[in-house]
Amino acid sequence: MTHAQSGPQDPPPAVRPGDLAVVSGGTKGIGLELSRALLKTGYRVVGLYRHDGSAAADAVDQLGDGFTAIAADVSDPDQVRRTAETVLTGHGVPSVLVNNAGRNIDLPFLEMTDEAWHTVVQSNLSGPFYLTRAFARPMLDAGGGSVVNIGATTGIRPRFNGVNYCASKAGLLHLTKCLALELAPAIRVNCLIPGMIDTEDMQMRVRMAPPDHRASLFTSIPLDRIGTPAEMAAALLFLVGEGGRYITGQKLIVDGGQFMW
């Protein structure tokens, strides 16, 4: 028995302005800037947040029409299912899913508690799994789209006192590749990895670092500065837009050349 040869096929269309984007952790920090950039490009955006209602309210005030904030703990599979139903019923099927929400609880390995391990791994690794699982089938039925997982450089190079965080982000890199294989060709899945980005958390970490370490942080970056949330957002728009339509299963590191992996 012979099989008909399949010629080149047209790629699925890149996501279009007017489509829906869901951004977990989308109401503050880098997530807020990602939501803002998607809105400016023309997407309707649902930003998920875990508990900070005041930040969510501020985000709604800042971003205005087209942005909706919904409370959801992505580490809880039942909450994720209910949230997905709410989004699908009230807003439609997303063509962009950004898995940005995460937790960080630093402790030395020998002092790492079950709770600290479980909380971080559930949020940073299981959360993207739960959210992508909830939206993947509707996205496939609607013609596809793009999933972007927000990783961390410590998912590639370890650090002290972060075994839970580093392990979760390393797992997220491999989850990205597995999802890219299984959801292709209609859904592209990539990992966007920030280096040193100018956020409140990064400013606090730099202020708390010893002076000699603070100086070394900046001399290790070839572009001689830390990045901005807007530059992270620009990289996201590349991955979900026309420029990224032949890119899947990859990691894009926005770090000013600090690691060059």
N, C-alpha and C positions, 0 to 999 in steps of 0.2 A: 504494500500500500504506500502510495506516495503522498507527501504533504505539500500543499501549495506554499510557495515561498511568499513570505510577507515582506513587502517593501517598506521603505521609510514611512513612518506615520507622522502626521502633524502633531506637535506637542500640545498638551492641554493648554488652554489659554492661561496666561498669568492672571493673577487676581486683579480685579477691576475696581476703580473707585466707585463707591456706592455699595460695595459689598460689606459684609459684617466681619469685624475682627473681634476676637476675644483675647484679652490680656490678663493673665493671672498676676496678682500683685501689681495691678495697673493703675493704682491711685496715688502712689508716692514713689520717690526716688527715681531710679532709672525707668521703672515701669510707667510712671506718670509721663515721662518724656517720650517713651515708646507710644503710649496712647495718644499723646498730643500730635506726634508726627503722622500717625495713621489717620487721625481726624483731618489734619491739614491736607493730606493727600486725597481725601474724599471718602474714607471709610466711615461707617458707623462703628462705634466701639463700645463693647461691654467690658468694663474693668472689674475684676474680681478682687475682693479684699477680705482679710481674715477677721480682724477685730477692730481696727482703727476707724471708727465711724466718722470722727471729726476730719481725718485726712480724706476720707471718701467724699464727705460733703464739700470740702474745699476743692477737691478735684472736679466735682460736678459744677461748682461755681466758676472755676477757672476755664474748663473746657466747653461748657455750655451745651448747645443743641448737638445731638448726635452721640453724646456720651452718656452711658448709664452705668452706675455702680451697683454691684450686687455682692452681698456678703456671702462668702463661701470658704470653708476650710478645705483646701485641696488635698490634705492628708486623710480626709474622711471619705471613703468611697461612696457612702450613702448620700452625704451632702453633695458630692460631685454629680451623682446621678440626678438628684433633685434640681440642682442648679442647671445642668444641661437641659433638662426638660423645660425649665423656666425660660432659658435662652431660646431654645428651638421654637417653643410655642409663642413667645412674645416678641422675638426679634428675628427669627429665621435661622438659616444654616450659616455658620461662619465659613468664610473662605480663607481666613487667616486665624491660626491659633498660636499664641505666644505663651509658652510656659515659663513665666518669669518669677513666680512666687517661690520663696525659699526661706529657710531658717538657718541660723548659725549659733551654735552653743559650743564655745571653745572650752576644752578641759584636757589636761594631760591624759594620755592613754590609760595609765594605771588608776586614774580617778574618774574615768568616763563611766557615767551611770547608765543603766538600762534606759531611763527616761530620755536622757540627752541623746543617746544613740538613736532610739526609736523616733523621737520627735524630728530630728534633722533628716534622717533617711526617709521617713514617711513623707515629709514635706518636699524635699529636694529631688527625690527619685520616684517614689510611688505617686506623688501628686501629678507630675507630667504623664505618667502611665495612665492614671485614672482619667485625667482630662482628655488625653488623646483617644483613649478607648471610647469615651462617651461621645465624642464628636466625629470620630473617623468614619463610621458607617454613613451617617447623614451627609458628610462632606463627599464621600465617594459617590453616593446616590445623586448628589447635586452636581457632580462633574469634577470634583477635586479641589485643590487649593494648596496651601503651604502651612507647615508647622515649623515653628522656630523655638528651640529650647535654649534658654539662657544658662550657659555653663559658667565655669570659673577656671582660671589658670591653675588653681590647686587641684583640679581634676586631672592634670597632666603632671605637674610637679608638686610633691607633697610639702607640707609645712608642719611645724610643731603644733601640738595642742589642737589639731583639727582632724583627727582620724575619721570622725563621723562625717564632717563636711567634705573632706577630700574624697572619701570613698563614695559618697552620694553623687558628687559631681563627676567622678570617673565613671560610675555606673551610667550617668546620664549621657555621656559620650557614646557608650555602647548601645544604650537604648535608642539613641538617635539613629545609629547605623542600622539596627534591626528594624526599626519602623520604616526607615527609608527603603529597605529591601522589600518589606511586606506590603507597603502602601503604594509603591510605584506601579504604574507611571503617573497616576492621577494626582497623588498627593506627594509633594516634595517635603522632606524633613531634614533640617539642618540645625547646627548648634552654633550660636553666637556667643563668643566668649569675651567678656570685658577684661582689660588689664586694669591699671590704676585709673579710675574714673572719678571725677570731682563730684562726689556725693557727700552728704552729711556723715555717713558711716566712714568713708575714706578719710575725710578731714579729721574725724575723731581718732582714727587709727594712726594717722601721721602725727597728730599733736601728742599722742601718748608714747610714740616711739622715742628712743634715746636720740639725742642730737646727731651722733655720728651715723646712726641708722637712717635718720631722716635724710641726711645729705646723700647717702649711698642710694636711697630709693630713686632719686632724680637723676643721678649720674649713670644709673643702669638703663635709662631709657634713651635710645638714640635720638628720638625726636625732641628730647630735652624738655618735656613737659608732661603733665598728666592729661588724660583725655576728658572730654565733656560728655554729658548725657546726650547732647544733640548729635555727637559723632557716633554714639552707639545707635541712635535712632536712624541715622543715615544708612548705617550698615544693615539695619533691619529692613529698611525700605528697598535696599538693593536685593536682599535675599528673597523678599516676597514679590518683587516686581519683575519687570521684563528682563533686567540684567541678570537675574538669577534663575531663569526658567530652565537652564540646562545644568543646574547645580542641585545635587541632593546627596545626603549622607556625609556632608562635609562639616568641618569646623572652621569658622572665621574668627580669628583672634584680633581684637581691636585693642592694641597695647602699645602703640608707638614704637614697635620693634623690640620691646623689652625681653621677650622670650624667644622669638624666631623659631617656633616649633613647626 
